Amino acid sequence: MQERISEEDVFEKIERDKVEYFNLQFTDLLGGIKEVVIPKKELVNAIEYGVWFDGSSIKGFARVQESDLFLKPDLSTYLINPMQKDFASFICDVFNPNGKPFEKDPRFILKKIMSKAREEGLEYMVGPELEFYLFKEDSPIDKGGYFELLPEEGKKIVRDIVNVLKKTNIRFTAIHHEVGPGQYEIDLTYGNCLKIADTLVRVKSFLKQIGQMNNLYVSFMPKPIENKPGSGMHVHQSLFDSRDSEKNLFFDETNEYRLSRLAYDFIAGQMEHIRGMCAILNPTVNSYKRLVPGFEAPTYVSWGSRNRSSLLRVPSWHIKKPKSARVELRSPDPIANPYLAFAIMLVSGVNGIKTKAIPPKPIEKNIFEEKYNNLMTLPTTLKEALEEFDRNEKHGFLKDYLGTGFSKEYVNIKEREWRDFSRTISAWEIKKYF
């Protein structure tokens, strides 16, 4: 559960940390980070009455004639910014003028779905692996490969990242070089899905700032370099008992994969709805240039144990650590809005539990080296994913849970993005047909 903290405790921390200014942050529908800076003397007013802003200027939020919205800081998200002297930040919730939560706020959508899951006794826990590229001008900063010793410039960046995470008490399990040149990965420590979504927003912001300080550019683009590995955000996930934080509901020591029936139902739910989920998990035109054979990115809807060509993978864990029982979803992009990604992953999995869905048999061979003609595939374009998401008879409940207002606006924005792409003349076309 999200940590509760009193206003008095927050102000004690503020005085101790000698903070004078605050970044009040939230995300738009697409995951873009928005913020407003206020001085310390305005914080009490912001906590009690909120900070008003023009919702019509945030893509997809509100129309001009109904644009007034306000932010309220979530006190449990207080965090100093070690790269800005005298600054700290809060993640905020967005509200309508009548004081009710704004239905299209991605953070509210996740909180709403979490609350429904908790009513069923379920606490959704996640551990994302965030991949990204580092560029100097137009080129990757190095030519390193998977787990290779870091080059000097890479060492400096990683040292800066580690120092920031340490000072902000953001927990992680590893940072390492990935397969692509200039490609790195941060593995965040497992935790409550809302807290981890907040952390992802912070980490991505910190990485951008660290890059700028070193005259580098950090890219979360799914496929920034042709014929090189794309960047994903593999998410390890499990359900715990919301009344007993020590009880992992995915664990069953008597089962071949040490997974419970509930875990299998969860897997089946995500497999059944993954094509519609892709509109949220892989939200850009570029996303589908990552989801191709040959780069360890999934293309088929399958699951297996330790099989990295699968969509869903059951990692190994120590027999004496039942709390580590989990399932890894390998399709999400680092560019996805984390609140929406976790929301749709949770609701699809829980739907599998409610319908007692049964997954197909696992595949333990390399899918790309065998012929599996009967396997369902992931969408190959953003247009295909949006059409799948819009299939009410198949995925209508996803839109109901996310909110019909949000779903309609999101699809409209993404359809315009697809149309813009479709009308753009690319360098490849000029070279091929001119």
Contacts in CASP RR format, 6 or more apart in sequence:
PFRMAT RR
TARGET T0000
AUTHOR 0000-0000-0000
METHOD contacts of the structure
MODEL  1
MQERISEEDVFEKIERDKVEYFNLQFTDLLGGIKEVVIPKKELVNAIEYG
VWFDGSSIKGFARVQESDLFLKPDLSTYLINPMQKDFASFICDVFNPNGK
PFEKDPRFILKKIMSKAREEGLEYMVGPELEFYLFKEDSPIDKGGYFELL
PEEGKKIVRDIVNVLKKTNIRFTAIHHEVGPGQYEIDLTYGNCLKIADTL
VRVKSFLKQIGQMNNLYVSFMPKPIENKPGSGMHVHQSLFDSRDSEKNLF
FDETNEYRLSRLAYDFIAGQMEHIRGMCAILNPTVNSYKRLVPGFEAPTY
VSWGSRNRSSLLRVPSWHIKKPKSARVELRSPDPIANPYLAFAIMLVSGV
NGIKTKAIPPKPIEKNIFEEKYNNLMTLPTTLKEALEEFDRNEKHGFLKD
YLGTGFSKEYVNIKEREWRDFSRTISAWEIKKYF
1 123 0 8 1.000
1 192 0 8 1.000
1 242 0 8 1.000
2 74 0 8 1.000
2 76 0 8 1.000
2 192 0 8 1.000
2 194 0 8 1.000
2 195 0 8 1.000
3 76 0 8 1.000
3 195 0 8 1.000
4 76 0 8 1.000
5 75 0 8 1.000
5 76 0 8 1.000
5 78 0 8 1.000
6 75 0 8 1.000
7 47 0 8 1.000
7 75 0 8 1.000
10 75 0 8 1.000
10 78 0 8 1.000
13 78 0 8 1.000
14 40 0 8 1.000
14 43 0 8 1.000
14 78 0 8 1.000
14 88 0 8 1.000
17 80 0 8 1.000
17 88 0 8 1.000
18 86 0 8 1.000
19 40 0 8 1.000
19 80 0 8 1.000
19 86 0 8 1.000
19 87 0 8 1.000
19 88 0 8 1.000
20 39 0 8 1.000
20 40 0 8 1.000
20 86 0 8 1.000
20 87 0 8 1.000
21 37 0 8 1.000
21 38 0 8 1.000
21 39 0 8 1.000
21 40 0 8 1.000
21 84 0 8 1.000
21 86 0 8 1.000
21 87 0 8 1.000
21 88 0 8 1.000
22 37 0 8 1.000
22 38 0 8 1.000
22 39 0 8 1.000
22 40 0 8 1.000
22 43 0 8 1.000
22 46 0 8 1.000
22 73 0 8 1.000
22 87 0 8 1.000
22 88 0 8 1.000
22 89 0 8 1.000
22 90 0 8 1.000
23 35 0 8 1.000
23 36 0 8 1.000
23 37 0 8 1.000
23 81 0 8 1.000
23 87 0 8 1.000
23 88 0 8 1.000
23 89 0 8 1.000
23 90 0 8 1.000
24 35 0 8 1.000
24 36 0 8 1.000
24 37 0 8 1.000
24 38 0 8 1.000
24 46 0 8 1.000
24 51 0 8 1.000
24 71 0 8 1.000
24 73 0 8 1.000
24 89 0 8 1.000
24 90 0 8 1.000
24 92 0 8 1.000
25 33 0 8 1.000
25 34 0 8 1.000
25 35 0 8 1.000
25 89 0 8 1.000
25 90 0 8 1.000
25 91 0 8 1.000
25 92 0 8 1.000
25 201 0 8 1.000
25 205 0 8 1.000
26 33 0 8 1.000
26 34 0 8 1.000
26 35 0 8 1.000
26 71 0 8 1.000
26 91 0 8 1.000
26 92 0 8 1.000
26 93 0 8 1.000
26 94 0 8 1.000
26 105 0 8 1.000
26 107 0 8 1.000
27 33 0 8 1.000
27 34 0 8 1.000
27 106 0 8 1.000
27 107 0 8 1.000
27 201 0 8 1.000
27 337 0 8 1.000
27 339 0 8 1.000
28 34 0 8 1.000
28 58 0 8 1.000
28 59 0 8 1.000
28 60 0 8 1.000
28 61 0 8 1.000
28 106 0 8 1.000
29 59 0 8 1.000
29 60 0 8 1.000
29 61 0 8 1.000
29 104 0 8 1.000
29 106 0 8 1.000
29 337 0 8 1.000
29 340 0 8 1.000
29 406 0 8 1.000
29 409 0 8 1.000
29 410 0 8 1.000
29 413 0 8 1.000
30 59 0 8 1.000
30 283 0 8 1.000
30 337 0 8 1.000
30 413 0 8 1.000
31 106 0 8 1.000
31 336 0 8 1.000
31 337 0 8 1.000
31 338 0 8 1.000
31 339 0 8 1.000
31 340 0 8 1.000
32 337 0 8 1.000
33 201 0 8 1.000
33 204 0 8 1.000
33 205 0 8 1.000
34 58 0 8 1.000
35 89 0 8 1.000
36 51 0 8 1.000
36 53 0 8 1.000
36 71 0 8 1.000
38 46 0 8 1.000
38 51 0 8 1.000
42 51 0 8 1.000
43 73 0 8 1.000
46 71 0 8 1.000
46 72 0 8 1.000
46 73 0 8 1.000
47 72 0 8 1.000
47 73 0 8 1.000
47 75 0 8 1.000
49 70 0 8 1.000
50 70 0 8 1.000
50 71 0 8 1.000
50 72 0 8 1.000
50 95 0 8 1.000
51 70 0 8 1.000
51 71 0 8 1.000
51 72 0 8 1.000
51 92 0 8 1.000
52 68 0 8 1.000
52 69 0 8 1.000
52 70 0 8 1.000
53 69 0 8 1.000
53 70 0 8 1.000
53 71 0 8 1.000
54 67 0 8 1.000
54 68 0 8 1.000
54 69 0 8 1.000
55 61 0 8 1.000
55 62 0 8 1.000
55 67 0 8 1.000
55 68 0 8 1.000
55 69 0 8 1.000
56 62 0 8 1.000
56 63 0 8 1.000
56 64 0 8 1.000
56 66 0 8 1.000
56 67 0 8 1.000
57 67 0 8 1.000
59 413 0 8 1.000
60 104 0 8 1.000
60 409 0 8 1.000
60 410 0 8 1.000
60 413 0 8 1.000
61 69 0 8 1.000
61 94 0 8 1.000
61 102 0 8 1.000
61 104 0 8 1.000
62 69 0 8 1.000
62 104 0 8 1.000
68 97 0 8 1.000
69 94 0 8 1.000
69 95 0 8 1.000
69 96 0 8 1.000
69 97 0 8 1.000
69 102 0 8 1.000
70 94 0 8 1.000
70 95 0 8 1.000
70 97 0 8 1.000
70 99 0 8 1.000
71 92 0 8 1.000
71 93 0 8 1.000
71 94 0 8 1.000
71 95 0 8 1.000
72 92 0 8 1.000
72 93 0 8 1.000
72 95 0 8 1.000
73 90 0 8 1.000
73 91 0 8 1.000
73 92 0 8 1.000
74 90 0 8 1.000
74 91 0 8 1.000
74 92 0 8 1.000
74 93 0 8 1.000
75 90 0 8 1.000
77 89 0 8 1.000
77 90 0 8 1.000
77 91 0 8 1.000
77 198 0 8 1.000
78 88 0 8 1.000
78 89 0 8 1.000
78 90 0 8 1.000
79 88 0 8 1.000
79 89 0 8 1.000
79 90 0 8 1.000
79 168 0 8 1.000
79 202 0 8 1.000
80 87 0 8 1.000
80 88 0 8 1.000
80 167 0 8 1.000
80 168 0 8 1.000
81 87 0 8 1.000
81 88 0 8 1.000
81 89 0 8 1.000
81 168 0 8 1.000
82 163 0 8 1.000
82 164 0 8 1.000
82 167 0 8 1.000
82 168 0 8 1.000
83 164 0 8 1.000
83 206 0 8 1.000
83 209 0 8 1.000
83 210 0 8 1.000
83 213 0 8 1.000
89 202 0 8 1.000
91 107 0 8 1.000
91 198 0 8 1.000
91 201 0 8 1.000
91 202 0 8 1.000
93 101 0 8 1.000
93 105 0 8 1.000
93 107 0 8 1.000
93 108 0 8 1.000
93 111 0 8 1.000
94 101 0 8 1.000
94 102 0 8 1.000
94 105 0 8 1.000
94 107 0 8 1.000
94 108 0 8 1.000
95 101 0 8 1.000
95 102 0 8 1.000
96 102 0 8 1.000
101 108 0 8 1.000
102 108 0 8 1.000
103 109 0 8 1.000
103 403 0 8 1.000
103 405 0 8 1.000
103 406 0 8 1.000
104 405 0 8 1.000
104 406 0 8 1.000
104 409 0 8 1.000
106 337 0 8 1.000
106 339 0 8 1.000
106 340 0 8 1.000
106 343 0 8 1.000
107 194 0 8 1.000
107 197 0 8 1.000
107 198 0 8 1.000
107 339 0 8 1.000
109 339 0 8 1.000
109 340 0 8 1.000
109 343 0 8 1.000
109 402 0 8 1.000
109 403 0 8 1.000
109 406 0 8 1.000
110 193 0 8 1.000
110 194 0 8 1.000
110 197 0 8 1.000
110 339 0 8 1.000
110 340 0 8 1.000
110 342 0 8 1.000
110 343 0 8 1.000
111 194 0 8 1.000
112 401 0 8 1.000
113 343 0 8 1.000
113 346 0 8 1.000
113 347 0 8 1.000
113 401 0 8 1.000
114 124 0 8 1.000
114 193 0 8 1.000
114 194 0 8 1.000
114 346 0 8 1.000
116 350 0 8 1.000
116 401 0 8 1.000
117 123 0 8 1.000
117 124 0 8 1.000
117 239 0 8 1.000
117 242 0 8 1.000
117 346 0 8 1.000
117 350 0 8 1.000
118 242 0 8 1.000
120 350 0 8 1.000
121 241 0 8 1.000
121 242 0 8 1.000
121 243 0 8 1.000
122 239 0 8 1.000
122 240 0 8 1.000
122 241 0 8 1.000
122 242 0 8 1.000
122 249 0 8 1.000
122 350 0 8 1.000
123 192 0 8 1.000
123 239 0 8 1.000
123 240 0 8 1.000
123 241 0 8 1.000
123 242 0 8 1.000
123 245 0 8 1.000
124 192 0 8 1.000
124 193 0 8 1.000
124 237 0 8 1.000
124 239 0 8 1.000
124 342 0 8 1.000
124 346 0 8 1.000
125 190 0 8 1.000
125 191 0 8 1.000
125 192 0 8 1.000
125 193 0 8 1.000
125 237 0 8 1.000
125 238 0 8 1.000
125 239 0 8 1.000
125 240 0 8 1.000
126 190 0 8 1.000
126 191 0 8 1.000
126 193 0 8 1.000
126 196 0 8 1.000
126 235 0 8 1.000
126 236 0 8 1.000
126 237 0 8 1.000
126 342 0 8 1.000
126 345 0 8 1.000
127 187 0 8 1.000
127 188 0 8 1.000
127 189 0 8 1.000
127 190 0 8 1.000
127 191 0 8 1.000
127 196 0 8 1.000
127 235 0 8 1.000
127 236 0 8 1.000
127 237 0 8 1.000
128 187 0 8 1.000
128 188 0 8 1.000
128 196 0 8 1.000
128 200 0 8 1.000
128 233 0 8 1.000
128 234 0 8 1.000
128 235 0 8 1.000
128 236 0 8 1.000
128 332 0 8 1.000
128 338 0 8 1.000
129 185 0 8 1.000
129 186 0 8 1.000
129 187 0 8 1.000
129 188 0 8 1.000
129 232 0 8 1.000
129 233 0 8 1.000
129 234 0 8 1.000
129 235 0 8 1.000
129 236 0 8 1.000
130 185 0 8 1.000
130 186 0 8 1.000
130 187 0 8 1.000
130 188 0 8 1.000
130 200 0 8 1.000
130 203 0 8 1.000
130 204 0 8 1.000
130 220 0 8 1.000
130 233 0 8 1.000
130 334 0 8 1.000
131 178 0 8 1.000
131 183 0 8 1.000
131 184 0 8 1.000
131 185 0 8 1.000
131 230 0 8 1.000
131 231 0 8 1.000
131 232 0 8 1.000
131 233 0 8 1.000
131 334 0 8 1.000
132 183 0 8 1.000
132 184 0 8 1.000
132 185 0 8 1.000
132 207 0 8 1.000
132 218 0 8 1.000
132 219 0 8 1.000
132 220 0 8 1.000
132 231 0 8 1.000
132 334 0 8 1.000
133 140 0 8 1.000
133 180 0 8 1.000
133 182 0 8 1.000
133 183 0 8 1.000
133 184 0 8 1.000
133 218 0 8 1.000
133 219 0 8 1.000
133 221 0 8 1.000
133 224 0 8 1.000
133 225 0 8 1.000
133 231 0 8 1.000
134 140 0 8 1.000
134 141 0 8 1.000
134 142 0 8 1.000
134 154 0 8 1.000
134 157 0 8 1.000
134 182 0 8 1.000
134 183 0 8 1.000
134 184 0 8 1.000
134 211 0 8 1.000
134 216 0 8 1.000
134 217 0 8 1.000
134 218 0 8 1.000
134 219 0 8 1.000
135 141 0 8 1.000
135 182 0 8 1.000
135 216 0 8 1.000
135 217 0 8 1.000
135 218 0 8 1.000
135 219 0 8 1.000
135 224 0 8 1.000
136 153 0 8 1.000
136 215 0 8 1.000
136 216 0 8 1.000
136 217 0 8 1.000
140 180 0 8 1.000
140 181 0 8 1.000
140 182 0 8 1.000
140 183 0 8 1.000
140 225 0 8 1.000
141 151 0 8 1.000
141 153 0 8 1.000
141 154 0 8 1.000
141 157 0 8 1.000
141 182 0 8 1.000
141 216 0 8 1.000
142 151 0 8 1.000
142 153 0 8 1.000
142 154 0 8 1.000
142 177 0 8 1.000
142 181 0 8 1.000
142 182 0 8 1.000
143 181 0 8 1.000
143 182 0 8 1.000
144 151 0 8 1.000
144 177 0 8 1.000
144 180 0 8 1.000
144 181 0 8 1.000
144 182 0 8 1.000
145 177 0 8 1.000
145 178 0 8 1.000
145 179 0 8 1.000
145 180 0 8 1.000
145 181 0 8 1.000
145 183 0 8 1.000
146 176 0 8 1.000
146 177 0 8 1.000
146 178 0 8 1.000
146 179 0 8 1.000
146 180 0 8 1.000
147 176 0 8 1.000
147 177 0 8 1.000
148 177 0 8 1.000
150 158 0 8 1.000
150 177 0 8 1.000
154 184 0 8 1.000
156 214 0 8 1.000
157 184 0 8 1.000
157 210 0 8 1.000
157 211 0 8 1.000
157 214 0 8 1.000
157 216 0 8 1.000
158 175 0 8 1.000
158 184 0 8 1.000
160 210 0 8 1.000
160 213 0 8 1.000
160 214 0 8 1.000
161 175 0 8 1.000
161 186 0 8 1.000
161 206 0 8 1.000
161 207 0 8 1.000
161 210 0 8 1.000
162 175 0 8 1.000
164 170 0 8 1.000
164 206 0 8 1.000
164 210 0 8 1.000
165 171 0 8 1.000
165 172 0 8 1.000
165 203 0 8 1.000
165 206 0 8 1.000
168 202 0 8 1.000
168 206 0 8 1.000
170 188 0 8 1.000
170 199 0 8 1.000
170 202 0 8 1.000
170 203 0 8 1.000
171 188 0 8 1.000
171 189 0 8 1.000
172 186 0 8 1.000
172 187 0 8 1.000
172 188 0 8 1.000
172 189 0 8 1.000
173 187 0 8 1.000
173 188 0 8 1.000
173 189 0 8 1.000
174 185 0 8 1.000
174 186 0 8 1.000
174 187 0 8 1.000
175 184 0 8 1.000
175 185 0 8 1.000
175 186 0 8 1.000
175 187 0 8 1.000
176 184 0 8 1.000
176 185 0 8 1.000
177 183 0 8 1.000
177 184 0 8 1.000
177 185 0 8 1.000
178 184 0 8 1.000
178 185 0 8 1.000
178 229 0 8 1.000
178 231 0 8 1.000
179 229 0 8 1.000
179 295 0 8 1.000
179 296 0 8 1.000
180 225 0 8 1.000
180 228 0 8 1.000
180 229 0 8 1.000
180 230 0 8 1.000
181 225 0 8 1.000
181 228 0 8 1.000
183 228 0 8 1.000
183 229 0 8 1.000
183 230 0 8 1.000
183 231 0 8 1.000
186 203 0 8 1.000
188 196 0 8 1.000
188 199 0 8 1.000
188 200 0 8 1.000
188 203 0 8 1.000
190 196 0 8 1.000
190 236 0 8 1.000
190 326 0 8 1.000
193 342 0 8 1.000
193 346 0 8 1.000
194 339 0 8 1.000
194 342 0 8 1.000
196 338 0 8 1.000
196 342 0 8 1.000
197 338 0 8 1.000
197 339 0 8 1.000
197 342 0 8 1.000
200 338 0 8 1.000
201 338 0 8 1.000
204 220 0 8 1.000
204 334 0 8 1.000
207 218 0 8 1.000
208 218 0 8 1.000
210 218 0 8 1.000
211 217 0 8 1.000
211 218 0 8 1.000
219 231 0 8 1.000
220 231 0 8 1.000
220 333 0 8 1.000
220 334 0 8 1.000
220 335 0 8 1.000
221 231 0 8 1.000
221 286 0 8 1.000
221 335 0 8 1.000
222 230 0 8 1.000
222 231 0 8 1.000
222 232 0 8 1.000
222 282 0 8 1.000
222 284 0 8 1.000
222 286 0 8 1.000
222 287 0 8 1.000
222 289 0 8 1.000
222 290 0 8 1.000
222 333 0 8 1.000
222 334 0 8 1.000
222 335 0 8 1.000
223 230 0 8 1.000
223 231 0 8 1.000
223 286 0 8 1.000
223 287 0 8 1.000
223 289 0 8 1.000
223 290 0 8 1.000
224 230 0 8 1.000
224 231 0 8 1.000
228 295 0 8 1.000
229 295 0 8 1.000
229 296 0 8 1.000
229 297 0 8 1.000
230 290 0 8 1.000
230 295 0 8 1.000
230 297 0 8 1.000
231 290 0 8 1.000
231 333 0 8 1.000
231 334 0 8 1.000
232 290 0 8 1.000
232 297 0 8 1.000
232 330 0 8 1.000
232 332 0 8 1.000
232 333 0 8 1.000
232 334 0 8 1.000
233 332 0 8 1.000
233 333 0 8 1.000
233 334 0 8 1.000
233 336 0 8 1.000
233 341 0 8 1.000
234 328 0 8 1.000
234 329 0 8 1.000
234 330 0 8 1.000
234 332 0 8 1.000
235 328 0 8 1.000
235 329 0 8 1.000
235 332 0 8 1.000
235 341 0 8 1.000
235 342 0 8 1.000
235 345 0 8 1.000
236 315 0 8 1.000
236 326 0 8 1.000
236 327 0 8 1.000
236 328 0 8 1.000
237 326 0 8 1.000
237 327 0 8 1.000
237 328 0 8 1.000
237 329 0 8 1.000
237 345 0 8 1.000
238 248 0 8 1.000
238 249 0 8 1.000
238 250 0 8 1.000
238 263 0 8 1.000
238 325 0 8 1.000
238 326 0 8 1.000
238 327 0 8 1.000
239 248 0 8 1.000
239 249 0 8 1.000
239 250 0 8 1.000
239 262 0 8 1.000
239 263 0 8 1.000
239 266 0 8 1.000
240 247 0 8 1.000
240 248 0 8 1.000
240 249 0 8 1.000
241 247 0 8 1.000
241 249 0 8 1.000
246 323 0 8 1.000
248 322 0 8 1.000
248 323 0 8 1.000
248 324 0 8 1.000
248 325 0 8 1.000
249 260 0 8 1.000
249 262 0 8 1.000
249 263 0 8 1.000
250 259 0 8 1.000
250 260 0 8 1.000
250 262 0 8 1.000
250 263 0 8 1.000
250 266 0 8 1.000
250 325 0 8 1.000
250 326 0 8 1.000
250 327 0 8 1.000
251 258 0 8 1.000
251 259 0 8 1.000
251 260 0 8 1.000
251 263 0 8 1.000
251 322 0 8 1.000
251 323 0 8 1.000
251 325 0 8 1.000
252 258 0 8 1.000
252 259 0 8 1.000
252 260 0 8 1.000
252 261 0 8 1.000
252 263 0 8 1.000
253 319 0 8 1.000
253 322 0 8 1.000
257 305 0 8 1.000
257 314 0 8 1.000
257 362 0 8 1.000
258 317 0 8 1.000
258 319 0 8 1.000
258 325 0 8 1.000
259 314 0 8 1.000
259 325 0 8 1.000
259 327 0 8 1.000
260 325 0 8 1.000
262 353 0 8 1.000
263 325 0 8 1.000
263 327 0 8 1.000
264 358 0 8 1.000
264 359 0 8 1.000
265 349 0 8 1.000
265 352 0 8 1.000
265 353 0 8 1.000
265 355 0 8 1.000
265 356 0 8 1.000
265 357 0 8 1.000
265 358 0 8 1.000
266 327 0 8 1.000
266 349 0 8 1.000
266 350 0 8 1.000
266 352 0 8 1.000
266 353 0 8 1.000
267 303 0 8 1.000
267 312 0 8 1.000
267 327 0 8 1.000
267 349 0 8 1.000
267 359 0 8 1.000
268 352 0 8 1.000
268 357 0 8 1.000
268 358 0 8 1.000
268 359 0 8 1.000
269 348 0 8 1.000
269 349 0 8 1.000
269 351 0 8 1.000
269 352 0 8 1.000
269 353 0 8 1.000
269 355 0 8 1.000
269 357 0 8 1.000
269 359 0 8 1.000
270 277 0 8 1.000
270 312 0 8 1.000
270 329 0 8 1.000
270 345 0 8 1.000
270 348 0 8 1.000
270 349 0 8 1.000
271 301 0 8 1.000
271 302 0 8 1.000
271 303 0 8 1.000
271 311 0 8 1.000
271 312 0 8 1.000
271 359 0 8 1.000
271 360 0 8 1.000
272 348 0 8 1.000
272 352 0 8 1.000
272 357 0 8 1.000
273 348 0 8 1.000
273 349 0 8 1.000
273 351 0 8 1.000
273 394 0 8 1.000
273 395 0 8 1.000
273 398 0 8 1.000
274 301 0 8 1.000
274 311 0 8 1.000
274 331 0 8 1.000
274 348 0 8 1.000
274 378 0 8 1.000
275 301 0 8 1.000
275 376 0 8 1.000
275 378 0 8 1.000
275 379 0 8 1.000
275 385 0 8 1.000
275 388 0 8 1.000
276 379 0 8 1.000
276 385 0 8 1.000
276 388 0 8 1.000
276 389 0 8 1.000
276 391 0 8 1.000
276 394 0 8 1.000
276 395 0 8 1.000
276 398 0 8 1.000
277 344 0 8 1.000
277 345 0 8 1.000
277 348 0 8 1.000
277 389 0 8 1.000
277 398 0 8 1.000
278 287 0 8 1.000
278 331 0 8 1.000
278 378 0 8 1.000
278 379 0 8 1.000
278 385 0 8 1.000
278 388 0 8 1.000
278 389 0 8 1.000
279 382 0 8 1.000
279 385 0 8 1.000
279 386 0 8 1.000
279 388 0 8 1.000
279 389 0 8 1.000
279 410 0 8 1.000
279 411 0 8 1.000
279 414 0 8 1.000
280 336 0 8 1.000
280 337 0 8 1.000
280 340 0 8 1.000
280 341 0 8 1.000
280 344 0 8 1.000
280 389 0 8 1.000
280 410 0 8 1.000
281 331 0 8 1.000
281 332 0 8 1.000
281 333 0 8 1.000
281 336 0 8 1.000
281 341 0 8 1.000
281 344 0 8 1.000
281 345 0 8 1.000
282 288 0 8 1.000
282 290 0 8 1.000
282 291 0 8 1.000
282 331 0 8 1.000
282 332 0 8 1.000
282 333 0 8 1.000
282 336 0 8 1.000
282 378 0 8 1.000
282 379 0 8 1.000
282 382 0 8 1.000
282 385 0 8 1.000
283 333 0 8 1.000
283 335 0 8 1.000
283 336 0 8 1.000
283 337 0 8 1.000
283 382 0 8 1.000
283 414 0 8 1.000
284 333 0 8 1.000
284 335 0 8 1.000
284 382 0 8 1.000
284 417 0 8 1.000
285 381 0 8 1.000
285 382 0 8 1.000
285 417 0 8 1.000
285 418 0 8 1.000
285 421 0 8 1.000
287 333 0 8 1.000
287 335 0 8 1.000
287 382 0 8 1.000
288 379 0 8 1.000
288 380 0 8 1.000
288 381 0 8 1.000
288 382 0 8 1.000
288 385 0 8 1.000
290 297 0 8 1.000
290 333 0 8 1.000
291 297 0 8 1.000
291 298 0 8 1.000
291 299 0 8 1.000
291 331 0 8 1.000
291 378 0 8 1.000
291 379 0 8 1.000
291 380 0 8 1.000
292 299 0 8 1.000
293 299 0 8 1.000
293 368 0 8 1.000
294 368 0 8 1.000
296 308 0 8 1.000
296 309 0 8 1.000
297 330 0 8 1.000
297 331 0 8 1.000
298 309 0 8 1.000
298 310 0 8 1.000
298 311 0 8 1.000
298 330 0 8 1.000
298 331 0 8 1.000
298 378 0 8 1.000
299 367 0 8 1.000
299 377 0 8 1.000
299 378 0 8 1.000
300 309 0 8 1.000
300 310 0 8 1.000
300 311 0 8 1.000
300 367 0 8 1.000
300 372 0 8 1.000
300 375 0 8 1.000
300 376 0 8 1.000
300 377 0 8 1.000
300 378 0 8 1.000
301 311 0 8 1.000
301 375 0 8 1.000
301 376 0 8 1.000
301 377 0 8 1.000
301 378 0 8 1.000
302 309 0 8 1.000
302 310 0 8 1.000
302 311 0 8 1.000
302 312 0 8 1.000
302 360 0 8 1.000
302 362 0 8 1.000
302 363 0 8 1.000
302 367 0 8 1.000
302 372 0 8 1.000
302 375 0 8 1.000
303 310 0 8 1.000
303 311 0 8 1.000
303 312 0 8 1.000
303 313 0 8 1.000
303 314 0 8 1.000
303 327 0 8 1.000
303 359 0 8 1.000
303 360 0 8 1.000
303 362 0 8 1.000
303 363 0 8 1.000
304 310 0 8 1.000
304 312 0 8 1.000
304 313 0 8 1.000
304 314 0 8 1.000
304 362 0 8 1.000
304 363 0 8 1.000
304 364 0 8 1.000
305 313 0 8 1.000
305 314 0 8 1.000
305 316 0 8 1.000
305 362 0 8 1.000
305 364 0 8 1.000
306 313 0 8 1.000
306 314 0 8 1.000
306 315 0 8 1.000
306 316 0 8 1.000
306 364 0 8 1.000
307 313 0 8 1.000
307 362 0 8 1.000
307 363 0 8 1.000
307 364 0 8 1.000
307 365 0 8 1.000
307 366 0 8 1.000
307 367 0 8 1.000
308 330 0 8 1.000
309 366 0 8 1.000
309 367 0 8 1.000
309 368 0 8 1.000
310 330 0 8 1.000
310 362 0 8 1.000
310 363 0 8 1.000
310 367 0 8 1.000
311 329 0 8 1.000
311 330 0 8 1.000
311 331 0 8 1.000
311 378 0 8 1.000
312 327 0 8 1.000
312 328 0 8 1.000
312 329 0 8 1.000
312 330 0 8 1.000
313 327 0 8 1.000
313 328 0 8 1.000
313 330 0 8 1.000
314 326 0 8 1.000
314 327 0 8 1.000
314 328 0 8 1.000
314 362 0 8 1.000
315 326 0 8 1.000
315 328 0 8 1.000
317 324 0 8 1.000
317 325 0 8 1.000
317 326 0 8 1.000
318 324 0 8 1.000
329 345 0 8 1.000
331 378 0 8 1.000
332 341 0 8 1.000
332 345 0 8 1.000
340 402 0 8 1.000
343 401 0 8 1.000
343 402 0 8 1.000
344 398 0 8 1.000
344 402 0 8 1.000
347 397 0 8 1.000
347 398 0 8 1.000
347 401 0 8 1.000
347 402 0 8 1.000
348 398 0 8 1.000
351 357 0 8 1.000
351 397 0 8 1.000
363 372 0 8 1.000
367 375 0 8 1.000
379 385 0 8 1.000
379 388 0 8 1.000
381 418 0 8 1.000
382 414 0 8 1.000
382 417 0 8 1.000
382 418 0 8 1.000
382 421 0 8 1.000
383 415 0 8 1.000
383 418 0 8 1.000
386 411 0 8 1.000
386 414 0 8 1.000
386 415 0 8 1.000
386 418 0 8 1.000
388 394 0 8 1.000
388 395 0 8 1.000
389 395 0 8 1.000
389 398 0 8 1.000
389 399 0 8 1.000
389 407 0 8 1.000
389 411 0 8 1.000
390 411 0 8 1.000
392 399 0 8 1.000
398 407 0 8 1.000
399 407 0 8 1.000
402 410 0 8 1.000
END
